[in-house]
Amino acid sequence: MLAIEYRRHGGYEELQLVERPAEAATDGRASVSLTYAEVSPADNTIRAGRMDASLHRAPPLVPGGGGVGRIADPGATGLTEGTRVVVGGGGLGWRTDGTWREQLTADADQLIPVPDGVTDEAACALFAGAGYSTAYLVLTRVAEVSAGCTVLAPGIGGSVGMGAVEVARELGASLVVTTASRTDKAEQARAAGHNHVIDLSRESLTDGVARLTDGRGVDIVVDGVAGPLLGECLASLAHGGIYVGVGYAGGIQGTVNITDLIWKNATACGYTFTATPPDVARAARVTLLEWLDAGRVNPAVARVLPLEQAAEAQRHLIEDRPFGRVLLSMDR
């Protein structure tokens, strides 16, 4: 089979197309022929050597935290040959070789059947970057959104921003605010039905939130951007609000005015999937697939590239910051 791997930390050029032997199904693991694989910022962070070494395996490593494919050999998993499945979890792309390859084996608990009405591309886009899954778990288990809440999820073009906007809306938030770094992305977002988009090239985040909330601020911030927006996100909280940091697409450092927490009696915390039991995370993914099948969420796809162009796919996601997900296709 063909796969993308890197043998040392470094730039995009370290991503190389290689031949690897196919993995045989075993009693507890099914063989899956992949059709699409997700491309995420985490893949880039790990490959570049910017993540704590204790959190991932040393190279050589195949990136890719998730994908979609068909069961080629179910082994003893109880699944049926030919079933379309989402593949995820189990440390893919972090502690074990990931999904940037044509075939892999996976445990039954890493595989979720794809509803008939959902395409492989849409299913892969739903979980790319873990944005929708993160948003759902944060908004149901950490911030506990309730009907009538107001939510800020900056970065509508990214996985967390788009996921949190749609998930918060489905969970009953009365107002969901997001941002775009450029006017063209703001216009794309509005055309896709996201009405409350602050164009940061024309207005500051705090001014935009004040305008949209009549000066009150928002109850919850789900922040996958951080960096220069960190302080503005905290400043945009309403009294008693909660800030949850889930990513840092804009950078790992920001300036904070501590009174935005103290005077508002606000709460700030971070979230990673390690805080969620695997069965709970899986149940969230099942729910999100049901929502996708019902048309309740609609993850945008910016670009699909063939497996051999993985380096360009990663560069495009990180540097061009498109509106929507970037995927790799195994179709040759």
C-alpha positions as a printed NumPy array, in Angstrom:
array([[  0.   ,   0.   ,   0.   ],
       [  0.979,   3.633,  -0.425],
       [  1.43 ,   5.806,   2.658],
       [  2.781,   9.204,   3.682],
       [  5.343,   9.196,   6.457],
       [  8.04 ,  11.408,   7.901],
       [ 11.256,  10.03 ,   9.372],
       [ 12.374,  13.141,  11.219],
       [ 10.801,  16.35 ,  12.475],
       [ 10.904,  19.299,  10.098],
       [  9.05 ,  21.097,   7.316],
       [  6.435,  19.91 ,   4.846],
       [  9.203,  18.423,   2.701],
       [  9.673,  15.683,   5.293],
       [  6.343,  14.167,   4.193],
       [  7.296,  11.377,   1.796],
       [  5.211,   8.945,  -0.271],
       [  6.369,   5.398,   0.525],
       [  5.369,   1.788,  -0.073],
       [  4.411,  -0.169,   3.03 ],
       [  3.15 ,  -3.719,   3.481],
       [ -0.588,  -4.008,   4.031],
       [ -1.736,  -4.914,   7.532],
       [ -3.652,  -8.149,   7.965],
       [ -6.851,  -8.291,   9.992],
       [ -6.634, -10.105,  13.304],
       [ -9.206, -11.455,  15.73 ],
       [ -9.667,  -8.05 ,  17.329],
       [ -8.843,  -5.723,  14.436],
       [-10.567,  -5.157,  11.11 ],
       [ -8.79 ,  -4.284,   7.866],
       [-10.07 ,  -1.022,   6.355],
       [ -9.471,   0.267,   2.819],
       [ -9.458,   4.046,   3.212],
       [-11.111,   6.453,   0.79 ],
       [-10.425,   9.789,   2.553],
       [ -8.157,  10.991,   5.344],
       [ -8.379,  14.213,   7.323],
       [ -5.695,  16.909,   7.406],
       [ -5.443,  18.832,  10.684],
       [ -3.256,  21.403,  12.452],
       [ -2.231,  18.73 ,  14.977],
       [ -0.528,  16.752,  12.199],
       [  1.523,  19.809,  11.368],
       [  2.427,  20.553,  14.993],
       [  3.651,  17.014,  15.641],
       [  5.616,  16.729,  12.381],
       [  7.298,  20.082,  12.974],
       [  8.458,  18.931,  16.418],
       [  6.518,  21.606,  18.28 ],
       [  4.5  ,  19.295,  20.511],
       [  5.735,  17.883,  23.818],
       [  7.517,  14.645,  22.982],
       [  5.679,  12.839,  25.772],
       [  2.4  ,  13.235,  23.874],
       [  3.351,  11.448,  20.662],
       [  5.543,   8.708,  19.25 ],
       [  8.928,   9.585,  17.769],
       [  9.34 ,   9.331,  13.966],
       [  8.982,   7.483,  11.695],
       [  5.257,   8.195,  11.808],
       [  2.292,   8.248,   9.431],
       [  0.152,  11.348,  10.154],
       [ -3.627,  11.492,  10.176],
       [ -6.017,  11.394,  13.112],
       [ -9.009,  10.07 ,  11.207],
       [-10.489,   8.972,   7.943],
       [-13.263,   7.086,   6.179],
       [-13.187,   3.783,   4.306],
       [-14.721,   0.347,   3.832],
       [-14.246,  -2.834,   5.819],
       [-12.092,  -5.136,   3.662],
       [-11.78 ,  -7.896,   6.257],
       [-13.767,  -7.62 ,   9.509],
       [-11.685, -10.11 ,  11.456],
       [-13.663, -10.892,  14.613],
       [-14.997,  -7.351,  15.133],
       [-18.586,  -8.25 ,  14.267],
       [-18.699,  -5.737,  11.418],
       [-19.604,  -6.72 ,   7.86 ],
       [-17.298,  -6.697,   4.863],
       [-18.042,  -3.638,   2.689],
       [-19.457,  -1.522,   5.528],
       [-18.456,   2.136,   5.256],
       [-16.899,   3.348,   8.485],
       [-15.375,   6.396,  10.117],
       [-11.967,   5.564,  11.608],
       [-10.716,   7.518,  14.632],
       [ -9.357,   7.409,  18.15 ],
       [ -6.706,   5.11 ,  19.519],
       [ -3.958,   7.697,  19.166],
       [ -3.968,   7.639,  15.344],
       [ -1.296,   9.968,  14.006],
       [ -0.007,  10.594,  17.545],
       [  0.934,   7.366,  19.291],
       [  0.33 ,   5.014,  16.349],
       [  0.556,   5.363,  12.58 ],
       [ -2.363,   7.405,  11.296],
       [ -4.68 ,   7.497,   8.317],
       [ -2.505,   9.009,   5.572],
       [ -2.325,   5.635,   3.841],
       [ -4.457,   3.419,   1.665],
       [ -5.144,   0.713,   4.257],
       [ -4.941,   0.085,   7.991],
       [ -6.285,  -2.13 ,  10.74 ],
       [ -8.311,  -0.824,  13.663],
       [-10.118,  -2.054,  16.753],
       [-13.898,  -2.243,  16.647],
       [-14.233,   0.688,  19.049],
       [-12.314,   2.873,  16.57 ],
       [-14.869,   2.207,  13.818],
       [-18.317,   3.791,  13.453],
       [-20.6  ,   2.866,  10.536],
       [-21.457,   5.751,   8.204],
       [-25.211,   6.284,   7.578],
       [-26.349,   5.522,   4.032],
       [-27.319,   9.136,   3.409],
       [-23.859,  10.507,   4.247],
       [-21.034,  10.586,   1.706],
       [-17.511,   9.49 ,   2.573],
       [-16.263,  13.036,   1.96 ],
       [-18.833,  14.617,   4.275],
       [-18.181,  12.062,   7.027],
       [-14.443,  12.704,   6.864],
       [-14.96 ,  16.479,   6.854],
       [-17.193,  16.228,   9.926],
       [-14.352,  14.878,  12.044],
       [-11.392,  16.608,  10.382],
       [ -9.503,  18.593,  12.997],
       [-11.88 ,  17.214,  15.658],
       [-13.74 ,  20.531,  15.616],
       [-17.294,  19.25 ,  15.818],
       [-16.398,  16.548,  18.346],
       [-14.509,  19.026,  20.513],
       [-17.34 ,  21.541,  20.352],
       [-19.971,  18.968,  21.248],
       [-18.024,  17.635,  24.242],
       [-17.076,  21.094,  25.508],
       [-20.592,  22.473,  25.16 ],
       [-22.254,  19.468,  26.798],
       [-19.699,  18.505,  29.46 ],
       [-17.542,  21.545,  30.283],
       [-19.422,  24.763,  29.549],
       [-22.832,  23.033,  29.532],
       [-24.646,  25.282,  27.103],
       [-28.34 ,  25.812,  27.795],
       [-31.216,  27.268,  25.835],
       [-30.813,  31.021,  25.501],
       [-27.033,  31.075,  26.053],
       [-24.805,  33.244,  23.902],
       [-21.63 ,  31.713,  22.499],
       [-18.489,  33.054,  20.829],
       [-16.466,  30.665,  18.662],
       [-13.795,  32.605,  16.751],
       [-12.368,  31.392,  13.44 ],
       [-15.343,  30.297,  11.309],
       [-13.056,  28.914,   8.592],
       [-11.355,  26.476,  10.985],
       [-12.605,  23.167,  12.304],
       [-13.259,  24.324,  15.886],
       [-14.838,  27.622,  14.884],
       [-17.201,  26.111,  12.343],
       [-17.943,  23.108,  14.523],
       [-18.722,  25.172,  17.609],
       [-20.973,  27.559,  15.69 ],
       [-23.122,  24.754,  14.316],
       [-23.121,  22.604,  17.449],
       [-23.98 ,  25.531,  19.754],
       [-26.87 ,  26.449,  17.505],
       [-28.183,  22.867,  17.58 ],
       [-27.886,  22.748,  21.381],
       [-30.134,  25.771,  21.778],
       [-27.854,  28.816,  21.953],
       [-29.82 ,  31.952,  21.156],
       [-26.876,  33.781,  19.584],
       [-23.632,  32.328,  18.193],
       [-20.914,  34.79 ,  17.195],
       [-17.807,  33.966,  15.189],
       [-14.996,  35.753,  13.367],
       [-13.181,  35.778,  10.048],
       [ -9.715,  37.172,   9.482],
       [-10.518,  38.35 ,   5.945],
       [-13.523,  39.864,   4.217],
       [-13.736,  37.073,   1.636],
       [-13.971,  34.453,   4.399],
       [-16.588,  36.517,   6.226],
       [-18.642,  36.666,   3.029],
       [-18.253,  32.897,   2.484],
       [-19.45 ,  32.276,   6.014],
       [-22.496,  34.499,   5.633],
       [-23.346,  32.85 ,   2.317],
       [-23.227,  29.502,   4.142],
       [-25.82 ,  30.754,   6.653],
       [-23.572,  31.955,   9.48 ],
       [-25.093,  35.36 ,  10.12 ],
       [-23.125,  36.774,  13.053],
       [-19.596,  36.95 ,  11.649],
       [-17.19 ,  39.673,  12.804],
       [-14.836,  40.664,   9.985],
       [-11.603,  41.27 ,  11.898],
       [-10.127,  43.21 ,   8.996],
       [-12.825,  45.845,   9.589],
       [-13.75 ,  45.597,  13.282],
       [-12.155,  44.372,  16.498],
       [-13.455,  41.275,  18.234],
       [-14.495,  43.166,  21.362],
       [-16.292,  45.874,  19.371],
       [-18.1  ,  43.255,  17.309],
       [-19.244,  41.263,  20.335],
       [-20.386,  44.431,  22.098],
       [-22.372,  45.423,  19.014],
       [-24.038,  42.024,  18.634],
       [-24.837,  41.566,  22.345],
       [-25.822,  45.168,  23.141],
       [-22.739,  45.447,  25.345],
       [-23.548,  42.442,  27.549],
       [-20.92 ,  40.025,  26.249],
       [-21.214,  36.28 ,  25.699],
       [-21.845,  33.492,  28.191],
       [-19.392,  31.006,  26.668],
       [-16.25 ,  31.253,  24.55 ],
       [-14.956,  28.142,  22.748],
       [-11.568,  29.286,  21.517],
       [ -9.549,  27.376,  18.962],
       [ -7.573,  30.452,  17.855],
       [ -5.955,  32.055,  20.95 ],
       [ -2.807,  34.095,  20.167],
       [ -3.667,  37.794,  19.718],
       [ -7.389,  37.022,  20.176],
       [ -6.976,  35.467,  23.633],
       [ -7.277,  38.717,  25.573],
       [-10.171,  39.938,  23.429],
       [-12.033,  36.658,  23.931],
       [-11.786,  37.042,  27.714],
       [-12.776,  40.701,  27.475],
       [-15.882,  39.641,  25.527],
       [-17.26 ,  37.471,  28.347],
       [-20.422,  38.431,  30.164],
       [-20.498,  38.426,  33.96 ],
       [-20.171,  34.826,  35.153],
       [-19.071,  33.651,  31.718],
       [-16.781,  30.75 ,  30.911],
       [-13.828,  30.622,  28.54 ],
       [-12.642,  27.242,  27.231],
       [ -9.363,  27.08 ,  25.33 ],
       [ -9.243,  24.149,  22.899],
       [ -6.638,  25.21 ,  20.32 ],
       [ -4.098,  27.8  ,  19.287],
       [ -4.306,  28.311,  15.518],
       [ -3.369,  31.967,  16.088],
       [ -0.425,  31.281,  18.411],
       [  0.346,  29.991,  21.884],
       [  0.805,  33.345,  23.595],
       [ -1.56 ,  36.238,  24.191],
       [ -1.976,  39.22 ,  26.49 ],
       [ -4.659,  39.039,  29.171],
       [ -6.183,  41.703,  31.392],
       [ -6.716,  39.813,  34.641],
       [ -9.625,  42.057,  35.609],
       [-11.619,  40.519,  32.739],
       [-11.684,  37.383,  34.861],
       [-11.81 ,  38.867,  38.366],
       [-14.353,  41.637,  37.919],
       [-16.661,  39.415,  35.862],
       [-16.35 ,  36.419,  38.202],
       [-15.495,  34.477,  35.048],
       [-13.996,  31.007,  34.645],
       [-11.204,  29.988,  32.257],
       [-10.057,  26.438,  31.54 ],
       [ -8.479,  24.275,  28.875],
       [ -9.777,  21.101,  27.251],
       [ -8.267,  18.085,  25.48 ],
       [ -9.768,  14.702,  24.603],
       [ -7.791,  13.082,  27.408],
       [-10.375,  14.587,  29.763],
       [-13.156,  12.537,  28.156],
       [-13.699,   8.774,  28.589],
       [-13.371,   6.952,  25.224],
       [-16.951,   5.661,  25.325],
       [-18.273,   9.189,  25.833],
       [-16.174,  10.527,  22.948],
       [-17.43 ,   7.715,  20.718],
       [-21.063,   8.428,  21.651],
       [-20.524,  12.065,  20.695],
       [-19.226,  11.021,  17.268],
       [-22.243,   8.777,  16.74 ],
       [-24.577,  11.667,  17.6  ],
       [-22.759,  14.004,  15.222],
       [-23.029,  11.496,  12.366],
       [-26.771,  11.312,  13.045],
       [-26.956,  15.113,  12.899],
       [-25.031,  15.106,   9.628],
       [-27.391,  12.515,   8.164],
       [-30.344,  14.667,   9.225],
       [-28.848,  17.823,   7.68 ],
       [-28.475,  19.541,  11.047],
       [-24.765,  20.276,  10.496],
       [-22.894,  20.936,   7.273],
       [-19.078,  20.881,   7.443],
       [-17.576,  22.792,   4.533],
       [-14.833,  21.27 ,   2.4  ],
       [-12.295,  23.706,   0.991],
       [-10.111,  21.324,  -0.982],
       [ -9.505,  17.626,  -1.649],
       [ -6.053,  16.56 ,  -2.81 ],
       [ -4.636,  13.124,  -3.711],
       [ -2.539,  11.293,  -1.134],
       [  0.714,  12.038,  -2.948],
       [  0.088,  15.779,  -2.51 ],
       [ -0.065,  15.544,   1.285],
       [  2.653,  18.163,   1.734],
       [  0.678,  20.698,  -0.306],
       [ -2.518,  19.802,   1.561],
       [ -0.789,  20.498,   4.877],
       [  0.753,  23.74 ,   3.625],
       [ -2.584,  24.934,   2.222],
       [ -4.37 ,  24.317,   5.525],
       [ -1.723,  25.994,   7.672],
       [ -0.622,  28.901,   5.493],
       [ -3.617,  29.753,   3.29 ],
       [ -6.163,  29.244,   6.095],
       [ -9.054,  28.267,   3.801],
       [-12.728,  28.329,   4.636],
       [-13.461,  24.67 ,   5.316],
       [-11.712,  21.337,   5.7  ],
       [ -8.809,  19.958,   3.695],
       [ -8.898,  16.222,   2.899],
       [ -6.71 ,  13.628,   1.232],
       [ -8.261,  11.228,  -1.279],
       [ -6.997,   7.713,  -1.927],
       [ -8.733,   7.561,  -5.322],
       [ -6.066,   7.11 ,  -7.954]])
